[in-house]
Amino acid sequence: MSVKLQFLEKLQTRQSASAASVSKIQADIADFRLRMTQLQEQMDAWLVGTGLNVETLNTPVTDLLVEGEHLILPPSFCVSTTGL
């Protein structure tokens, strides 16, 4: 096998591994977003009748693991008072 063919095979293998890695990262982010949404719903339920509520803040983040990917993470939480 020529050096050129070996190089091209290695390059293709790395590109395939990189695509799989990006897919895994995106799946992890989706799972994280879901869990954060569930946490917010649970916190809202805990705070019913207290005069406190959960506000959401969107946080944009540049993901250095996925080239050029800009993400909006699930909402951050801030507990505030209403009418106290």
mmCIF file of the N, C-alpha and C atoms, coordinates in Angstrom:
data_MODEL
# 
_entry.id   MODEL 
# 
loop_
_atom_site.group_PDB 
_atom_site.id 
_atom_site.type_symbol 
_atom_site.label_atom_id 
_atom_site.label_alt_id 
_atom_site.label_comp_id 
_atom_site.label_asym_id 
_atom_site.label_entity_id 
_atom_site.label_seq_id 
_atom_site.pdbx_PDB_ins_code 
_atom_site.Cartn_x 
_atom_site.Cartn_y 
_atom_site.Cartn_z 
_atom_site.occupancy 
_atom_site.B_iso_or_equiv 
_atom_site.pdbx_formal_charge 
_atom_site.auth_seq_id 
_atom_site.auth_comp_id 
_atom_site.auth_asym_id 
_atom_site.auth_atom_id 
_atom_site.pdbx_PDB_model_num 
ATOM 1   N N  . MET A 1 1  ? 0.851   -1.171 0.000  1.00 0.00 ? 1  MET A N  1 
ATOM 2   C CA . MET A 1 1  ? 0.000   0.000  0.000  1.00 0.00 ? 1  MET A CA 1 
ATOM 3   C C  . MET A 1 1  ? 0.898   1.237  0.000  1.00 0.00 ? 1  MET A C  1 
ATOM 4   N N  . SER A 1 2  ? 0.527   2.192  -0.831 1.00 0.00 ? 2  SER A N  1 
ATOM 5   C CA . SER A 1 2  ? 1.350   3.393  -0.935 1.00 0.00 ? 2  SER A CA 1 
ATOM 6   C C  . SER A 1 2  ? 1.141   4.301  0.279  1.00 0.00 ? 2  SER A C  1 
ATOM 7   N N  . VAL A 1 3  ? 2.097   5.163  0.480  1.00 0.00 ? 3  VAL A N  1 
ATOM 8   C CA . VAL A 1 3  ? 2.033   6.111  1.585  1.00 0.00 ? 3  VAL A CA 1 
ATOM 9   C C  . VAL A 1 3  ? 0.810   7.019  1.420  1.00 0.00 ? 3  VAL A C  1 
ATOM 10  N N  . LYS A 1 4  ? 0.538   7.386  0.180  1.00 0.00 ? 4  LYS A N  1 
ATOM 11  C CA . LYS A 1 4  ? -0.617  8.246  -0.090 1.00 0.00 ? 4  LYS A CA 1 
ATOM 12  C C  . LYS A 1 4  ? -1.912  7.550  0.337  1.00 0.00 ? 4  LYS A C  1 
ATOM 13  N N  . LEU A 1 5  ? -2.073  6.280  -0.013 1.00 0.00 ? 5  LEU A N  1 
ATOM 14  C CA . LEU A 1 5  ? -3.278  5.538  0.363  1.00 0.00 ? 5  LEU A CA 1 
ATOM 15  C C  . LEU A 1 5  ? -3.385  5.388  1.882  1.00 0.00 ? 5  LEU A C  1 
ATOM 16  N N  . GLN A 1 6  ? -2.259  5.134  2.531  1.00 0.00 ? 6  GLN A N  1 
ATOM 17  C CA . GLN A 1 6  ? -2.266  5.033  3.993  1.00 0.00 ? 6  GLN A CA 1 
ATOM 18  C C  . GLN A 1 6  ? -2.714  6.351  4.619  1.00 0.00 ? 6  GLN A C  1 
ATOM 19  N N  . PHE A 1 7  ? -2.176  7.438  4.080  1.00 0.00 ? 7  PHE A N  1 
ATOM 20  C CA . PHE A 1 7  ? -2.548  8.755  4.584  1.00 0.00 ? 7  PHE A CA 1 
ATOM 21  C C  . PHE A 1 7  ? -4.045  9.006  4.406  1.00 0.00 ? 7  PHE A C  1 
ATOM 22  N N  . LEU A 1 8  ? -4.563  8.711  3.225  1.00 0.00 ? 8  LEU A N  1 
ATOM 23  C CA . LEU A 1 8  ? -5.980  8.939  2.951  1.00 0.00 ? 8  LEU A CA 1 
ATOM 24  C C  . LEU A 1 8  ? -6.874  8.075  3.838  1.00 0.00 ? 8  LEU A C  1 
ATOM 25  N N  . GLU A 1 9  ? -6.459  6.846  4.106  1.00 0.00 ? 9  GLU A N  1 
ATOM 26  C CA . GLU A 1 9  ? -7.231  5.973  4.994  1.00 0.00 ? 9  GLU A CA 1 
ATOM 27  C C  . GLU A 1 9  ? -7.256  6.527  6.423  1.00 0.00 ? 9  GLU A C  1 
ATOM 28  N N  . LYS A 1 10 ? -6.093  6.981  6.893  1.00 0.00 ? 10 LYS A N  1 
ATOM 29  C CA . LYS A 1 10 ? -6.031  7.560  8.239  1.00 0.00 ? 10 LYS A CA 1 
ATOM 30  C C  . LYS A 1 10 ? -6.890  8.818  8.326  1.00 0.00 ? 10 LYS A C  1 
ATOM 31  N N  . LEU A 1 11 ? -6.839  9.624  7.288  1.00 0.00 ? 11 LEU A N  1 
ATOM 32  C CA . LEU A 1 11 ? -7.632  10.848 7.257  1.00 0.00 ? 11 LEU A CA 1 
ATOM 33  C C  . LEU A 1 11 ? -9.125  10.523 7.307  1.00 0.00 ? 11 LEU A C  1 
ATOM 34  N N  . GLN A 1 12 ? -9.549  9.546  6.536  1.00 0.00 ? 12 GLN A N  1 
ATOM 35  C CA . GLN A 1 12 ? -10.957 9.158  6.517  1.00 0.00 ? 12 GLN A CA 1 
ATOM 36  C C  . GLN A 1 12 ? -11.383 8.598  7.876  1.00 0.00 ? 12 GLN A C  1 
ATOM 37  N N  . THR A 1 13 ? -10.521 7.803  8.497  1.00 0.00 ? 13 THR A N  1 
ATOM 38  C CA . THR A 1 13 ? -10.820 7.243  9.814  1.00 0.00 ? 13 THR A CA 1 
ATOM 39  C C  . THR A 1 13 ? -10.991 8.356  10.841 1.00 0.00 ? 13 THR A C  1 
ATOM 40  N N  . ARG A 1 14 ? -10.103 9.342  10.803 1.00 0.00 ? 14 ARG A N  1 
ATOM 41  C CA . ARG A 1 14 ? -10.191 10.461 11.747 1.00 0.00 ? 14 ARG A CA 1 
ATOM 42  C C  . ARG A 1 14 ? -11.453 11.282 11.526 1.00 0.00 ? 14 ARG A C  1 
ATOM 43  N N  . GLN A 1 15 ? -11.820 11.492 10.257 1.00 0.00 ? 15 GLN A N  1 
ATOM 44  C CA . GLN A 1 15 ? -13.027 12.264 9.970  1.00 0.00 ? 15 GLN A CA 1 
ATOM 45  C C  . GLN A 1 15 ? -14.262 11.525 10.470 1.00 0.00 ? 15 GLN A C  1 
ATOM 46  N N  . SER A 1 16 ? -14.289 10.213 10.312 1.00 0.00 ? 16 SER A N  1 
ATOM 47  C CA . SER A 1 16 ? -15.419 9.421  10.796 1.00 0.00 ? 16 SER A CA 1 
ATOM 48  C C  . SER A 1 16 ? -15.503 9.489  12.317 1.00 0.00 ? 16 SER A C  1 
ATOM 49  N N  . ALA A 1 17 ? -14.356 9.372  12.977 1.00 0.00 ? 17 ALA A N  1 
ATOM 50  C CA . ALA A 1 17 ? -14.320 9.446  14.439 1.00 0.00 ? 17 ALA A CA 1 
ATOM 51  C C  . ALA A 1 17 ? -14.762 10.829 14.910 1.00 0.00 ? 17 ALA A C  1 
ATOM 52  N N  . SER A 1 18 ? -14.356 11.862 14.188 1.00 0.00 ? 18 SER A N  1 
ATOM 53  C CA . SER A 1 18 ? -14.731 13.224 14.547 1.00 0.00 ? 18 SER A CA 1 
ATOM 54  C C  . SER A 1 18 ? -16.238 13.421 14.415 1.00 0.00 ? 18 SER A C  1 
ATOM 55  N N  . ALA A 1 19 ? -16.837 12.899 13.358 1.00 0.00 ? 19 ALA A N  1 
ATOM 56  C CA . ALA A 1 19 ? -18.284 13.020 13.163 1.00 0.00 ? 19 ALA A CA 1 
ATOM 57  C C  . ALA A 1 19 ? -19.035 12.290 14.270 1.00 0.00 ? 19 ALA A C  1 
ATOM 58  N N  . ALA A 1 20 ? -18.546 11.124 14.668 1.00 0.00 ? 20 ALA A N  1 
ATOM 59  C CA . ALA A 1 20 ? -19.179 10.369 15.752 1.00 0.00 ? 20 ALA A CA 1 
ATOM 60  C C  . ALA A 1 20 ? -19.059 11.136 17.065 1.00 0.00 ? 20 ALA A C  1 
ATOM 61  N N  . SER A 1 21 ? -17.931 11.772 17.274 1.00 0.00 ? 21 SER A N  1 
ATOM 62  C CA . SER A 1 21 ? -17.708 12.557 18.489 1.00 0.00 ? 21 SER A CA 1 
ATOM 63  C C  . SER A 1 21 ? -18.669 13.744 18.551 1.00 0.00 ? 21 SER A C  1 
ATOM 64  N N  . VAL A 1 22 ? -18.845 14.428 17.427 1.00 0.00 ? 22 VAL A N  1 
ATOM 65  C CA . VAL A 1 22 ? -19.762 15.565 17.366 1.00 0.00 ? 22 VAL A CA 1 
ATOM 66  C C  . VAL A 1 22 ? -21.179 15.100 17.668 1.00 0.00 ? 22 VAL A C  1 
ATOM 67  N N  . SER A 1 23 ? -21.564 13.969 17.116 1.00 0.00 ? 23 SER A N  1 
ATOM 68  C CA . SER A 1 23 ? -22.899 13.423 17.354 1.00 0.00 ? 23 SER A CA 1 
ATOM 69  C C  . SER A 1 23 ? -23.098 13.110 18.836 1.00 0.00 ? 23 SER A C  1 
ATOM 70  N N  . LYS A 1 24 ? -22.094 12.530 19.470 1.00 0.00 ? 24 LYS A N  1 
ATOM 71  C CA . LYS A 1 24 ? -22.158 12.200 20.899 1.00 0.00 ? 24 LYS A CA 1 
ATOM 72  C C  . LYS A 1 24 ? -22.274 13.477 21.728 1.00 0.00 ? 24 LYS A C  1 
ATOM 73  N N  . ILE A 1 25 ? -21.507 14.481 21.371 1.00 0.00 ? 25 ILE A N  1 
ATOM 74  C CA . ILE A 1 25 ? -21.550 15.755 22.088 1.00 0.00 ? 25 ILE A CA 1 
ATOM 75  C C  . ILE A 1 25 ? -22.941 16.370 21.976 1.00 0.00 ? 25 ILE A C  1 
ATOM 76  N N  . GLN A 1 26 ? -23.506 16.353 20.777 1.00 0.00 ? 26 GLN A N  1 
ATOM 77  C CA . GLN A 1 26 ? -24.837 16.922 20.586 1.00 0.00 ? 26 GLN A CA 1 
ATOM 78  C C  . GLN A 1 26 ? -25.884 16.150 21.381 1.00 0.00 ? 26 GLN A C  1 
ATOM 79  N N  . ALA A 1 27 ? -25.756 14.838 21.450 1.00 0.00 ? 27 ALA A N  1 
ATOM 80  C CA . ALA A 1 27 ? -26.685 14.025 22.244 1.00 0.00 ? 27 ALA A CA 1 
ATOM 81  C C  . ALA A 1 27 ? -26.542 14.357 23.730 1.00 0.00 ? 27 ALA A C  1 
ATOM 82  N N  . ASP A 1 28 ? -25.309 14.539 24.189 1.00 0.00 ? 28 ASP A N  1 
ATOM 83  C CA . ASP A 1 28 ? -25.078 14.902 25.590 1.00 0.00 ? 28 ASP A CA 1 
ATOM 84  C C  . ASP A 1 28 ? -25.691 16.267 25.914 1.00 0.00 ? 28 ASP A C  1 
ATOM 85  N N  . ILE A 1 29 ? -25.555 17.217 24.997 1.00 0.00 ? 29 ILE A N  1 
ATOM 86  C CA . ILE A 1 29 ? -26.119 18.548 25.206 1.00 0.00 ? 29 ILE A CA 1 
ATOM 87  C C  . ILE A 1 29 ? -27.641 18.473 25.266 1.00 0.00 ? 29 ILE A C  1 
ATOM 88  N N  . ALA A 1 30 ? -28.241 17.699 24.372 1.00 0.00 ? 30 ALA A N  1 
ATOM 89  C CA . ALA A 1 30 ? -29.701 17.543 24.376 1.00 0.00 ? 30 ALA A CA 1 
ATOM 90  C C  . ALA A 1 30 ? -30.173 16.929 25.693 1.00 0.00 ? 30 ALA A C  1 
ATOM 91  N N  . ASP A 1 31 ? -29.443 15.939 26.193 1.00 0.00 ? 31 ASP A N  1 
ATOM 92  C CA . ASP A 1 31 ? -29.794 15.306 27.466 1.00 0.00 ? 31 ASP A CA 1 
ATOM 93  C C  . ASP A 1 31 ? -29.667 16.312 28.615 1.00 0.00 ? 31 ASP A C  1 
ATOM 94  N N  . PHE A 1 32 ? -28.606 17.105 28.599 1.00 0.00 ? 32 PHE A N  1 
ATOM 95  C CA . PHE A 1 32 ? -28.399 18.121 29.628 1.00 0.00 ? 32 PHE A CA 1 
ATOM 96  C C  . PHE A 1 32 ? -29.534 19.145 29.615 1.00 0.00 ? 32 PHE A C  1 
ATOM 97  N N  . ARG A 1 33 ? -29.913 19.591 28.413 1.00 0.00 ? 33 ARG A N  1 
ATOM 98  C CA . ARG A 1 33 ? -31.008 20.562 28.293 1.00 0.00 ? 33 ARG A CA 1 
ATOM 99  C C  . ARG A 1 33 ? -32.304 19.990 28.854 1.00 0.00 ? 33 ARG A C  1 
ATOM 100 N N  . LEU A 1 34 ? -32.587 18.738 28.549 1.00 0.00 ? 34 LEU A N  1 
ATOM 101 C CA . LEU A 1 34 ? -33.797 18.090 29.050 1.00 0.00 ? 34 LEU A CA 1 
ATOM 102 C C  . LEU A 1 34 ? -33.791 18.040 30.574 1.00 0.00 ? 34 LEU A C  1 
ATOM 103 N N  . ARG A 1 35 ? -32.661 17.645 31.149 1.00 0.00 ? 35 ARG A N  1 
ATOM 104 C CA . ARG A 1 35 ? -32.568 17.551 32.610 1.00 0.00 ? 35 ARG A CA 1 
ATOM 105 C C  . ARG A 1 35 ? -32.704 18.922 33.277 1.00 0.00 ? 35 ARG A C  1 
ATOM 106 N N  . MET A 1 36 ? -32.160 19.950 32.653 1.00 0.00 ? 36 MET A N  1 
ATOM 107 C CA . MET A 1 36 ? -32.297 21.299 33.210 1.00 0.00 ? 36 MET A CA 1 
ATOM 108 C C  . MET A 1 36 ? -33.751 21.763 33.158 1.00 0.00 ? 36 MET A C  1 
ATOM 109 N N  . THR A 1 37 ? -34.441 21.439 32.091 1.00 0.00 ? 37 THR A N  1 
ATOM 110 C CA . THR A 1 37 ? -35.861 21.783 31.983 1.00 0.00 ? 37 THR A CA 1 
ATOM 111 C C  . THR A 1 37 ? -36.661 21.054 33.051 1.00 0.00 ? 37 THR A C  1 
ATOM 112 N N  . GLN A 1 38 ? -36.349 19.787 33.262 1.00 0.00 ? 38 GLN A N  1 
ATOM 113 C CA . GLN A 1 38 ? -37.030 19.015 34.304 1.00 0.00 ? 38 GLN A CA 1 
ATOM 114 C C  . GLN A 1 38 ? -36.750 19.600 35.690 1.00 0.00 ? 38 GLN A C  1 
ATOM 115 N N  . LEU A 1 39 ? -35.519 20.035 35.923 1.00 0.00 ? 39 LEU A N  1 
ATOM 116 C CA . LEU A 1 39 ? -35.169 20.656 37.202 1.00 0.00 ? 39 LEU A CA 1 
ATOM 117 C C  . LEU A 1 39 ? -35.964 21.942 37.414 1.00 0.00 ? 39 LEU A C  1 
ATOM 118 N N  . GLN A 1 40 ? -36.070 22.746 36.370 1.00 0.00 ? 40 GLN A N  1 
ATOM 119 C CA . GLN A 1 40 ? -36.837 23.983 36.486 1.00 0.00 ? 40 GLN A CA 1 
ATOM 120 C C  . GLN A 1 40 ? -38.291 23.681 36.841 1.00 0.00 ? 40 GLN A C  1 
ATOM 121 N N  . GLU A 1 41 ? -38.886 22.708 36.186 1.00 0.00 ? 41 GLU A N  1 
ATOM 122 C CA . GLU A 1 41 ? -40.273 22.341 36.481 1.00 0.00 ? 41 GLU A CA 1 
ATOM 123 C C  . GLU A 1 41 ? -40.417 21.871 37.932 1.00 0.00 ? 41 GLU A C  1 
ATOM 124 N N  . GLN A 1 42 ? -39.442 21.105 38.397 1.00 0.00 ? 42 GLN A N  1 
ATOM 125 C CA . GLN A 1 42 ? -39.481 20.611 39.773 1.00 0.00 ? 42 GLN A CA 1 
ATOM 126 C C  . GLN A 1 42 ? -39.333 21.770 40.764 1.00 0.00 ? 42 GLN A C  1 
ATOM 127 N N  . MET A 1 43 ? -38.436 22.704 40.468 1.00 0.00 ? 43 MET A N  1 
ATOM 128 C CA . MET A 1 43 ? -38.253 23.863 41.344 1.00 0.00 ? 43 MET A CA 1 
ATOM 129 C C  . MET A 1 43 ? -39.518 24.713 41.383 1.00 0.00 ? 43 MET A C  1 
ATOM 130 N N  . ASP A 1 44 ? -40.153 24.896 40.230 1.00 0.00 ? 44 ASP A N  1 
ATOM 131 C CA . ASP A 1 44 ? -41.414 25.644 40.189 1.00 0.00 ? 44 ASP A CA 1 
ATOM 132 C C  . ASP A 1 44 ? -42.451 24.994 41.100 1.00 0.00 ? 44 ASP A C  1 
ATOM 133 N N  . ALA A 1 45 ? -42.531 23.670 41.055 1.00 0.00 ? 45 ALA A N  1 
ATOM 134 C CA . ALA A 1 45 ? -43.499 22.943 41.890 1.00 0.00 ? 45 ALA A CA 1 
ATOM 135 C C  . ALA A 1 45 ? -43.174 23.121 43.374 1.00 0.00 ? 45 ALA A C  1 
ATOM 136 N N  . TRP A 1 46 ? -41.894 23.090 43.727 1.00 0.00 ? 46 TRP A N  1 
ATOM 137 C CA . TRP A 1 46 ? -41.496 23.251 45.127 1.00 0.00 ? 46 TRP A CA 1 
ATOM 138 C C  . TRP A 1 46 ? -41.874 24.629 45.663 1.00 0.00 ? 46 TRP A C  1 
ATOM 139 N N  . LEU A 1 47 ? -41.801 25.638 44.806 1.00 0.00 ? 47 LEU A N  1 
ATOM 140 C CA . LEU A 1 47 ? -41.964 27.023 45.249 1.00 0.00 ? 47 LEU A CA 1 
ATOM 141 C C  . LEU A 1 47 ? -43.401 27.538 45.176 1.00 0.00 ? 47 LEU A C  1 
ATOM 142 N N  . VAL A 1 48 ? -44.337 26.702 44.766 1.00 0.00 ? 48 VAL A N  1 
ATOM 143 C CA . VAL A 1 48 ? -45.739 27.125 44.679 1.00 0.00 ? 48 VAL A CA 1 
ATOM 144 C C  . VAL A 1 48 ? -46.198 27.638 46.044 1.00 0.00 ? 48 VAL A C  1 
ATOM 145 N N  . GLY A 1 49 ? -46.807 28.829 46.042 1.00 0.00 ? 49 GLY A N  1 
ATOM 146 C CA . GLY A 1 49 ? -47.353 29.397 47.266 1.00 0.00 ? 49 GLY A CA 1 
ATOM 147 C C  . GLY A 1 49 ? -46.349 30.096 48.161 1.00 0.00 ? 49 GLY A C  1 
ATOM 148 N N  . THR A 1 50 ? -45.095 30.186 47.759 1.00 0.00 ? 50 THR A N  1 
ATOM 149 C CA . THR A 1 50 ? -44.077 30.819 48.605 1.00 0.00 ? 50 THR A CA 1 
ATOM 150 C C  . THR A 1 50 ? -43.839 32.278 48.252 1.00 0.00 ? 50 THR A C  1 
ATOM 151 N N  . GLY A 1 51 ? -44.361 32.718 47.111 1.00 0.00 ? 51 GLY A N  1 
ATOM 152 C CA . GLY A 1 51 ? -44.060 34.068 46.638 1.00 0.00 ? 51 GLY A CA 1 
ATOM 153 C C  . GLY A 1 51 ? -42.752 34.124 45.872 1.00 0.00 ? 51 GLY A C  1 
ATOM 154 N N  . LEU A 1 52 ? -42.102 32.996 45.741 1.00 0.00 ? 52 LEU A N  1 
ATOM 155 C CA . LEU A 1 52 ? -40.860 32.903 44.969 1.00 0.00 ? 52 LEU A CA 1 
ATOM 156 C C  . LEU A 1 52 ? -41.169 32.225 43.644 1.00 0.00 ? 52 LEU A C  1 
ATOM 157 N N  . ASN A 1 53 ? -40.436 32.613 42.628 1.00 0.00 ? 53 ASN A N  1 
ATOM 158 C CA . ASN A 1 53 ? -40.584 31.913 41.359 1.00 0.00 ? 53 ASN A CA 1 
ATOM 159 C C  . ASN A 1 53 ? -39.230 31.778 40.681 1.00 0.00 ? 53 ASN A C  1 
ATOM 160 N N  . VAL A 1 54 ? -39.162 30.857 39.761 1.00 0.00 ? 54 VAL A N  1 
ATOM 161 C CA . VAL A 1 54 ? -37.923 30.593 39.039 1.00 0.00 ? 54 VAL A CA 1 
ATOM 162 C C  . VAL A 1 54 ? -37.968 31.351 37.722 1.00 0.00 ? 54 VAL A C  1 
ATOM 163 N N  . GLU A 1 55 ? -36.980 32.191 37.508 1.00 0.00 ? 55 GLU A N  1 
ATOM 164 C CA . GLU A 1 55 ? -36.851 32.893 36.236 1.00 0.00 ? 55 GLU A CA 1 
ATOM 165 C C  . GLU A 1 55 ? -35.751 32.211 35.439 1.00 0.00 ? 55 GLU A C  1 
ATOM 166 N N  . THR A 1 56 ? -35.883 32.255 34.145 1.00 0.00 ? 56 THR A N  1 
ATOM 167 C CA . THR A 1 56 ? -34.870 31.624 33.302 1.00 0.00 ? 56 THR A CA 1 
ATOM 168 C C  . THR A 1 56 ? -34.029 32.690 32.607 1.00 0.00 ? 56 THR A C  1 
ATOM 169 N N  . LEU A 1 57 ? -32.769 32.390 32.465 1.00 0.00 ? 57 LEU A N  1 
ATOM 170 C CA . LEU A 1 57 ? -31.820 33.254 31.777 1.00 0.00 ? 57 LEU A CA 1 
ATOM 171 C C  . LEU A 1 57 ? -31.103 32.415 30.731 1.00 0.00 ? 57 LEU A C  1 
ATOM 172 N N  . ASN A 1 58 ? -31.194 32.808 29.466 1.00 0.00 ? 58 ASN A N  1 
ATOM 173 C CA . ASN A 1 58 ? -30.475 32.073 28.430 1.00 0.00 ? 58 ASN A CA 1 
ATOM 174 C C  . ASN A 1 58 ? -29.012 32.480 28.439 1.00 0.00 ? 58 ASN A C  1 
ATOM 175 N N  . THR A 1 59 ? -28.141 31.502 28.256 1.00 0.00 ? 59 THR A N  1 
ATOM 176 C CA . THR A 1 59 ? -26.707 31.730 28.311 1.00 0.00 ? 59 THR A CA 1 
ATOM 177 C C  . THR A 1 59 ? -26.051 31.193 27.044 1.00 0.00 ? 59 THR A C  1 
ATOM 178 N N  . PRO A 1 60 ? -25.623 32.071 26.133 1.00 0.00 ? 60 PRO A N  1 
ATOM 179 C CA . PRO A 1 60 ? -24.938 31.581 24.937 1.00 0.00 ? 60 PRO A CA 1 
ATOM 180 C C  . PRO A 1 60 ? -23.507 31.168 25.283 1.00 0.00 ? 60 PRO A C  1 
ATOM 181 N N  . VAL A 1 61 ? -23.069 30.070 24.713 1.00 0.00 ? 61 VAL A N  1 
ATOM 182 C CA . VAL A 1 61 ? -21.736 29.539 24.979 1.00 0.00 ? 61 VAL A CA 1 
ATOM 183 C C  . VAL A 1 61 ? -21.133 29.064 23.665 1.00 0.00 ? 61 VAL A C  1 
ATOM 184 N N  . THR A 1 62 ? -19.858 29.345 23.473 1.00 0.00 ? 62 THR A N  1 
ATOM 185 C CA . THR A 1 62 ? -19.151 28.793 22.325 1.00 0.00 ? 62 THR A CA 1 
ATOM 186 C C  . THR A 1 62 ? -18.573 27.456 22.741 1.00 0.00 ? 62 THR A C  1 
ATOM 187 N N  . ASP A 1 63 ? -18.940 26.410 22.027 1.00 0.00 ? 63 ASP A N  1 
ATOM 188 C CA . ASP A 1 63 ? -18.459 25.066 22.355 1.00 0.00 ? 63 ASP A CA 1 
ATOM 189 C C  . ASP A 1 63 ? -17.135 24.836 21.646 1.00 0.00 ? 63 ASP A C  1 
ATOM 190 N N  . LEU A 1 64 ? -16.074 24.742 22.415 1.00 0.00 ? 64 LEU A N  1 
ATOM 191 C CA . LEU A 1 64 ? -14.748 24.560 21.838 1.00 0.00 ? 64 LEU A CA 1 
ATOM 192 C C  . LEU A 1 64 ? -14.525 23.134 21.363 1.00 0.00 ? 64 LEU A C  1 
ATOM 193 N N  . LEU A 1 65 ? -15.380 22.202 21.783 1.00 0.00 ? 65 LEU A N  1 
ATOM 194 C CA . LEU A 1 65 ? -15.231 20.817 21.362 1.00 0.00 ? 65 LEU A CA 1 
ATOM 195 C C  . LEU A 1 65 ? -15.842 20.566 19.992 1.00 0.00 ? 65 LEU A C  1 
ATOM 196 N N  . VAL A 1 66 ? -16.767 21.424 19.589 1.00 0.00 ? 66 VAL A N  1 
ATOM 197 C CA . VAL A 1 66 ? -17.398 21.291 18.282 1.00 0.00 ? 66 VAL A CA 1 
ATOM 198 C C  . VAL A 1 66 ? -17.036 22.541 17.501 1.00 0.00 ? 66 VAL A C  1 
ATOM 199 N N  . GLU A 1 67 ? -16.251 22.378 16.452 1.00 0.00 ? 67 GLU A N  1 
ATOM 200 C CA . GLU A 1 67 ? -15.724 23.515 15.717 1.00 0.00 ? 67 GLU A CA 1 
ATOM 201 C C  . GLU A 1 67 ? -16.811 24.494 15.302 1.00 0.00 ? 67 GLU A C  1 
ATOM 202 N N  . GLY A 1 68 ? -16.611 25.746 15.665 1.00 0.00 ? 68 GLY A N  1 
ATOM 203 C CA . GLY A 1 68 ? -17.496 26.809 15.233 1.00 0.00 ? 68 GLY A CA 1 
ATOM 204 C C  . GLY A 1 68 ? -18.924 26.711 15.734 1.00 0.00 ? 68 GLY A C  1 
ATOM 205 N N  . GLU A 1 69 ? -19.164 25.886 16.693 1.00 0.00 ? 69 GLU A N  1 
ATOM 206 C CA . GLU A 1 69 ? -20.528 25.673 17.188 1.00 0.00 ? 69 GLU A CA 1 
ATOM 207 C C  . GLU A 1 69 ? -20.839 26.675 18.295 1.00 0.00 ? 69 GLU A C  1 
ATOM 208 N N  . HIS A 1 70 ? -21.911 27.400 18.135 1.00 0.00 ? 70 HIS A N  1 
ATOM 209 C CA . HIS A 1 70 ? -22.394 28.312 19.172 1.00 0.00 ? 70 HIS A CA 1 
ATOM 210 C C  . HIS A 1 70 ? -23.676 27.720 19.718 1.00 0.00 ? 70 HIS A C  1 
ATOM 211 N N  . LEU A 1 71 ? -23.733 27.573 21.004 1.00 0.00 ? 71 LEU A N  1 
ATOM 212 C CA . LEU A 1 71 ? -24.867 26.920 21.640 1.00 0.00 ? 71 LEU A CA 1 
ATOM 213 C C  . LEU A 1 71 ? -25.589 27.893 22.551 1.00 0.00 ? 71 LEU A C  1 
ATOM 214 N N  . ILE A 1 72 ? -26.858 27.675 22.694 1.00 0.00 ? 72 ILE A N  1 
ATOM 215 C CA . ILE A 1 72 ? -27.605 28.339 23.751 1.00 0.00 ? 72 ILE A CA 1 
ATOM 216 C C  . ILE A 1 72 ? -27.907 27.250 24.757 1.00 0.00 ? 72 ILE A C  1 
ATOM 217 N N  . LEU A 1 73 ? -27.280 27.356 25.905 1.00 0.00 ? 73 LEU A N  1 
ATOM 218 C CA . LEU A 1 73 ? -27.506 26.355 26.937 1.00 0.00 ? 73 LEU A CA 1 
ATOM 219 C C  . LEU A 1 73 ? -28.918 26.490 27.463 1.00 0.00 ? 73 LEU A C  1 
ATOM 220 N N  . PRO A 1 74 ? -29.392 25.451 28.096 1.00 0.00 ? 74 PRO A N  1 
ATOM 221 C CA . PRO A 1 74 ? -30.719 25.564 28.674 1.00 0.00 ? 74 PRO A CA 1 
ATOM 222 C C  . PRO A 1 74 ? -30.719 26.704 29.677 1.00 0.00 ? 74 PRO A C  1 
ATOM 223 N N  . PRO A 1 75 ? -31.876 27.193 29.965 1.00 0.00 ? 75 PRO A N  1 
ATOM 224 C CA . PRO A 1 75 ? -31.943 28.359 30.838 1.00 0.00 ? 75 PRO A CA 1 
ATOM 225 C C  . PRO A 1 75 ? -31.230 28.146 32.166 1.00 0.00 ? 75 PRO A C  1 
ATOM 226 N N  . SER A 1 76 ? -30.541 29.195 32.598 1.00 0.00 ? 76 SER A N  1 
ATOM 227 C CA . SER A 1 76 ? -30.008 29.228 33.953 1.00 0.00 ? 76 SER A CA 1 
ATOM 228 C C  . SER A 1 76 ? -31.168 29.647 34.845 1.00 0.00 ? 76 SER A C  1 
ATOM 229 N N  . PHE A 1 77 ? -31.062 29.356 36.107 1.00 0.00 ? 77 PHE A N  1 
ATOM 230 C CA . PHE A 1 77 ? -32.167 29.661 36.995 1.00 0.00 ? 77 PHE A CA 1 
ATOM 231 C C  . PHE A 1 77 ? -31.817 30.795 37.939 1.00 0.00 ? 77 PHE A C  1 
ATOM 232 N N  . CYS A 1 78 ? -32.798 31.601 38.208 1.00 0.00 ? 78 CYS A N  1 
ATOM 233 C CA . CYS A 1 78 ? -32.685 32.685 39.164 1.00 0.00 ? 78 CYS A CA 1 
ATOM 234 C C  . CYS A 1 78 ? -33.991 32.692 39.942 1.00 0.00 ? 78 CYS A C  1 
ATOM 235 N N  . VAL A 1 79 ? -33.908 32.581 41.243 1.00 0.00 ? 79 VAL A N  1 
ATOM 236 C CA . VAL A 1 79 ? -35.120 32.602 42.061 1.00 0.00 ? 79 VAL A CA 1 
ATOM 237 C C  . VAL A 1 79 ? -35.383 34.046 42.454 1.00 0.00 ? 79 VAL A C  1 
ATOM 238 N N  . SER A 1 80 ? -36.602 34.506 42.199 1.00 0.00 ? 80 SER A N  1 
ATOM 239 C CA . SER A 1 80 ? -36.954 35.887 42.532 1.00 0.00 ? 80 SER A CA 1 
ATOM 240 C C  . SER A 1 80 ? -38.249 35.905 43.334 1.00 0.00 ? 80 SER A C  1 
ATOM 241 N N  . THR A 1 81 ? -38.513 37.056 43.916 1.00 0.00 ? 81 THR A N  1 
ATOM 242 C CA . THR A 1 81 ? -39.741 37.196 44.702 1.00 0.00 ? 81 THR A CA 1 
ATOM 243 C C  . THR A 1 81 ? -40.797 37.895 43.868 1.00 0.00 ? 81 THR A C  1 
ATOM 244 N N  . THR A 1 82 ? -42.038 37.591 44.166 1.00 0.00 ? 82 THR A N  1 
ATOM 245 C CA . THR A 1 82 ? -43.133 38.284 43.500 1.00 0.00 ? 82 THR A CA 1 
ATOM 246 C C  . THR A 1 82 ? -44.058 38.853 44.564 1.00 0.00 ? 82 THR A C  1 
ATOM 247 N N  . GLY A 1 83 ? -44.119 40.166 44.616 1.00 0.00 ? 83 GLY A N  1 
ATOM 248 C CA . GLY A 1 83 ? -45.050 40.838 45.506 1.00 0.00 ? 83 GLY A CA 1 
ATOM 249 C C  . GLY A 1 83 ? -44.773 40.699 46.991 1.00 0.00 ? 83 GLY A C  1 
ATOM 250 N N  . LEU A 1 84 ? -43.531 40.447 47.367 1.00 0.00 ? 84 LEU A N  1 
ATOM 251 C CA . LEU A 1 84 ? -43.216 40.359 48.801 1.00 0.00 ? 84 LEU A CA 1 
ATOM 252 C C  . LEU A 1 84 ? -42.614 41.655 49.283 1.00 0.00 ? 84 LEU A C  1 
# 
